[in-house]
Amino acid sequence: MKTKGFAVTKNSPMTLIKPWLSIKETAVYLGTTEGAIRNQIWRGQLKSYKHLGRTLLKRSEIDLLIEASAKGGFYGN
C-alpha cells in the first residue's frame, strides 16, 4: 500500500512515520485485516478517534499495546 509516495508497511525502510493511522493502515501495520481492527475497536480493545468523518488510531497507542503484549500483558492486565 502506498500513500503520497511513501510506503506504509511496517518493515519498509521508506516507512512514513505518521502519528495517526487509518483502519486500513493499522491493519497493514499489525499484519491483520481491517475487519479485525474494526472488531477490536467495537470491543473497546483499541481506542479510535473520529476526525472529519474518518476513524483514526494513534500509532503511539498501538505501539504501547505491542510492547505490553511482548511483555506478557495486554490491555492493562
ChimeraX commands (.cxc) that place a marker at each C-alpha (Angstrom):
marker #1 position 0.00,0.00,0.00 radius 0.5
marker #1 position 1.33,3.48,-0.81 radius 0.5
marker #1 position 0.28,6.85,0.50 radius 0.5
marker #1 position 1.55,10.04,-1.13 radius 0.5
marker #1 position 4.63,8.25,-2.44 radius 0.5
marker #1 position 5.62,6.69,0.88 radius 0.5
marker #1 position 5.23,3.05,1.82 radius 0.5
marker #1 position 3.07,2.39,4.85 radius 0.5
marker #1 position 4.24,-1.14,5.61 radius 0.5
marker #1 position 5.94,-1.68,8.94 radius 0.5
marker #1 position 9.15,-3.27,7.65 radius 0.5
marker #1 position 9.91,-0.93,4.75 radius 0.5
marker #1 position 12.87,1.47,5.09 radius 0.5
marker #1 position 10.70,4.09,3.33 radius 0.5
marker #1 position 8.04,3.98,6.04 radius 0.5
marker #1 position 6.41,7.33,6.66 radius 0.5
marker #1 position 6.18,7.79,10.41 radius 0.5
marker #1 position 2.66,9.08,10.82 radius 0.5
marker #1 position 1.26,9.79,14.28 radius 0.5
marker #1 position -2.27,8.82,13.13 radius 0.5
marker #1 position -3.24,5.73,11.15 radius 0.5
marker #1 position -6.45,4.85,9.33 radius 0.5
marker #1 position -8.07,1.48,9.95 radius 0.5
marker #1 position -6.53,0.17,6.73 radius 0.5
marker #1 position -3.05,1.46,7.65 radius 0.5
marker #1 position -3.39,-0.02,11.13 radius 0.5
marker #1 position -4.31,-3.39,9.66 radius 0.5
marker #1 position -1.23,-3.32,7.41 radius 0.5
marker #1 position 0.96,-2.16,10.33 radius 0.5
marker #1 position -0.25,-5.03,12.53 radius 0.5
marker #1 position -0.43,-7.61,9.77 radius 0.5
marker #1 position -4.14,-8.29,10.20 radius 0.5
marker #1 position -7.41,-7.43,8.47 radius 0.5
marker #1 position -9.47,-4.27,8.56 radius 0.5
marker #1 position -12.35,-6.32,9.96 radius 0.5
marker #1 position -10.20,-7.47,12.87 radius 0.5
marker #1 position -9.25,-3.87,13.65 radius 0.5
marker #1 position -12.91,-2.77,13.49 radius 0.5
marker #1 position -13.87,-5.62,15.83 radius 0.5
marker #1 position -11.18,-4.61,18.33 radius 0.5
marker #1 position -12.41,-1.02,18.21 radius 0.5
marker #1 position -16.01,-2.15,18.72 radius 0.5
marker #1 position -14.98,-4.33,21.70 radius 0.5
marker #1 position -13.04,-1.45,23.24 radius 0.5
marker #1 position -9.68,-3.18,22.82 radius 0.5
marker #1 position -8.37,-0.43,20.55 radius 0.5
marker #1 position -9.13,3.24,21.06 radius 0.5
marker #1 position -10.13,5.17,17.97 radius 0.5
marker #1 position -10.81,8.81,17.23 radius 0.5
marker #1 position -13.03,10.49,14.65 radius 0.5
marker #1 position -11.67,13.37,12.56 radius 0.5
marker #1 position -13.55,14.81,9.59 radius 0.5
marker #1 position -15.58,11.62,9.32 radius 0.5
marker #1 position -12.53,9.33,9.35 radius 0.5
marker #1 position -11.73,6.79,12.03 radius 0.5
marker #1 position -8.12,7.17,13.14 radius 0.5
marker #1 position -5.89,5.38,15.63 radius 0.5
marker #1 position -2.82,6.77,17.37 radius 0.5
marker #1 position 0.33,4.94,16.35 radius 0.5
marker #1 position 1.86,5.55,19.80 radius 0.5
marker #1 position -1.07,3.77,21.49 radius 0.5
marker #1 position -0.78,0.83,19.10 radius 0.5
marker #1 position 2.97,0.63,19.77 radius 0.5
marker #1 position 2.31,0.57,23.53 radius 0.5
marker #1 position -0.10,-2.35,23.08 radius 0.5
marker #1 position 2.52,-4.21,21.04 radius 0.5
marker #1 position 5.14,-3.64,23.75 radius 0.5
marker #1 position 2.73,-4.74,26.50 radius 0.5
marker #1 position 1.83,-7.84,24.53 radius 0.5
marker #1 position 5.51,-8.72,24.07 radius 0.5
marker #1 position 6.00,-8.48,27.85 radius 0.5
marker #1 position 3.08,-10.84,28.50 radius 0.5
marker #1 position 0.47,-8.26,29.49 radius 0.5
marker #1 position -2.22,-6.79,27.30 radius 0.5
marker #1 position -4.89,-4.16,27.81 radius 0.5
marker #1 position -3.65,-3.33,31.28 radius 0.5
marker #1 position -3.51,-6.93,32.56 radius 0.5
marker link #1:1,2 radius 0.2
marker link #1:2,3 radius 0.2
marker link #1:3,4 radius 0.2
marker link #1:4,5 radius 0.2
marker link #1:5,6 radius 0.2
marker link #1:6,7 radius 0.2
marker link #1:7,8 radius 0.2
marker link #1:8,9 radius 0.2
marker link #1:9,10 radius 0.2
marker link #1:10,11 radius 0.2
marker link #1:11,12 radius 0.2
marker link #1:12,13 radius 0.2
marker link #1:13,14 radius 0.2
marker link #1:14,15 radius 0.2
marker link #1:15,16 radius 0.2
marker link #1:16,17 radius 0.2
marker link #1:17,18 radius 0.2
marker link #1:18,19 radius 0.2
marker link #1:19,20 radius 0.2
marker link #1:20,21 radius 0.2
marker link #1:21,22 radius 0.2
marker link #1:22,23 radius 0.2
marker link #1:23,24 radius 0.2
marker link #1:24,25 radius 0.2
marker link #1:25,26 radius 0.2
marker link #1:26,27 radius 0.2
marker link #1:27,28 radius 0.2
marker link #1:28,29 radius 0.2
marker link #1:29,30 radius 0.2
marker link #1:30,31 radius 0.2
marker link #1:31,32 radius 0.2
marker link #1:32,33 radius 0.2
marker link #1:33,34 radius 0.2
marker link #1:34,35 radius 0.2
marker link #1:35,36 radius 0.2
marker link #1:36,37 radius 0.2
marker link #1:37,38 radius 0.2
marker link #1:38,39 radius 0.2
marker link #1:39,40 radius 0.2
marker link #1:40,41 radius 0.2
marker link #1:41,42 radius 0.2
marker link #1:42,43 radius 0.2
marker link #1:43,44 radius 0.2
marker link #1:44,45 radius 0.2
marker link #1:45,46 radius 0.2
marker link #1:46,47 radius 0.2
marker link #1:47,48 radius 0.2
marker link #1:48,49 radius 0.2
marker link #1:49,50 radius 0.2
marker link #1:50,51 radius 0.2
marker link #1:51,52 radius 0.2
marker link #1:52,53 radius 0.2
marker link #1:53,54 radius 0.2
marker link #1:54,55 radius 0.2
marker link #1:55,56 radius 0.2
marker link #1:56,57 radius 0.2
marker link #1:57,58 radius 0.2
marker link #1:58,59 radius 0.2
marker link #1:59,60 radius 0.2
marker link #1:60,61 radius 0.2
marker link #1:61,62 radius 0.2
marker link #1:62,63 radius 0.2
marker link #1:63,64 radius 0.2
marker link #1:64,65 radius 0.2
marker link #1:65,66 radius 0.2
marker link #1:66,67 radius 0.2
marker link #1:67,68 radius 0.2
marker link #1:68,69 radius 0.2
marker link #1:69,70 radius 0.2
marker link #1:70,71 radius 0.2
marker link #1:71,72 radius 0.2
marker link #1:72,73 radius 0.2
marker link #1:73,74 radius 0.2
marker link #1:74,75 radius 0.2
marker link #1:75,76 radius 0.2
marker link #1:76,77 radius 0.2
view
